[in-house]
Amino acid sequence: MTFNYLMLTTVKDAAGLTQSAIAKHVGVSQATVSKIENGFEEPSAAFLESVAQLAGVPVEVFAAHDEALLPPTLFDIFHKKRLTLPQKPLKKANASAQLTRMEVGRLLRTFDVHAILPFPSLSLDEHESTSEIAALVRAIWRSPIGPIQNLVALVESTGTPVLLADLGHEKLGAMSLPGAEYGGHIILLNSKLPASAQRFALAHEVGHLVMHQGVASPEMEKEADSFASALLLPADEVRPRLRNVRFRDLGALKAYWRVSLAALIYRANALGVITERHYRTLNMELNKLPNGRKREPGEFPLERPQLIKSVINSYIEDGYSLDELAHLMVIHEHHLRTKYLGENLPAPRLRLV
């Protein structure tokens, strides 16, 4: 097996491990782990087997040389990040996203995903506003007037996989990974968020992929938020319903438009149909709720991604076993069942080696 030292870093960070934890588990010095991770020393087979067991990955993952991976710094661009987000969960989420990209890429490399709709690429330099781009996306995706009933299904109809994942921190709502070797984007949604927050985070990441094409700008987060708001709440349709809106009316609007109370308040302010004083008052009332804005009342069911699960089922119909698919993706079958098929299985026991 040809060892790729970069994969040791990715696996380590994705599992939330440190060099000292690996050194203690394997029975070597931290300096040895450091030299191996930086490519100055070749690891033994026993070392790799032990680290694989600790991280819960097949030992073969350390031989991966997927050229389609973006540099880790680009992952810091394409996600809904807050300035207060701690570096540790961000680092872990970035590494987990890289592994997900490789796993999905291997699965789709020889599979022809049928895209019903195109995934647009629209530059702000060529259009007047994020609202105009959002309206164009709705038109391209043939969205009828009114709320988008299932945004996950709509995005996946473009051949873009959406995956639910524990991103490690509530402030990291989603991550989008621009197209790799098999040609498509991937979007990861924080599985710990309520449905309304997931929908806005998904629309935000769609905005990044549609408008920014991997190019960072100081205003890109605000632009993605503005796009998401316009995509989910088209101005011409929602403006009359939000004019001087009362807080007690927001619950019914949330149920209809399938967005959070916070998103409705944000949109009303952005459209200028409420005063700044009214905007502050609505936010204060939202913050007074028992669970504040983190867990609003009136949540609706989550939208469940289906694309990758349907691809796996197609492979199975063609005669593949789960063990063979796990081998194709270079993951354990337990990981395949829990992460990609949504099965609720107990965690495997760690076997010390």
Beta strands, then each sheet from edge to edge (+ up, - down):
strand 1: 162-165
strand 2: 174-177
strand 3: 186-190
sheet 1: 1+ 3+ 2-
end
